[in-house]
Amino acid sequence: MLEDSLSASDPETANHHWFPFLRYKRECEASGKQVSVNEWMRKT
């Protein structure tokens, strides 16, 4: 049986695909900052 790639790892700790950006997005929204892919790229 094949494993679904999105459920294969924990999105809270995974560092592939868009999981790191989604964590950054959640942090920005919690602090009231505007979410920006460009700012995230500069941060990383």
Sequence and secondary structure as in RCSB ss.txt:
>XXXX:A:sequence
MLEDSLSASDPETANHHWFPFLRYKRECEASGKQVSVNEWMRKT
>XXXX:A:secstr
    TTTSS TTT  STTHHHHHHHHHHHHHT    HHHHHHH 
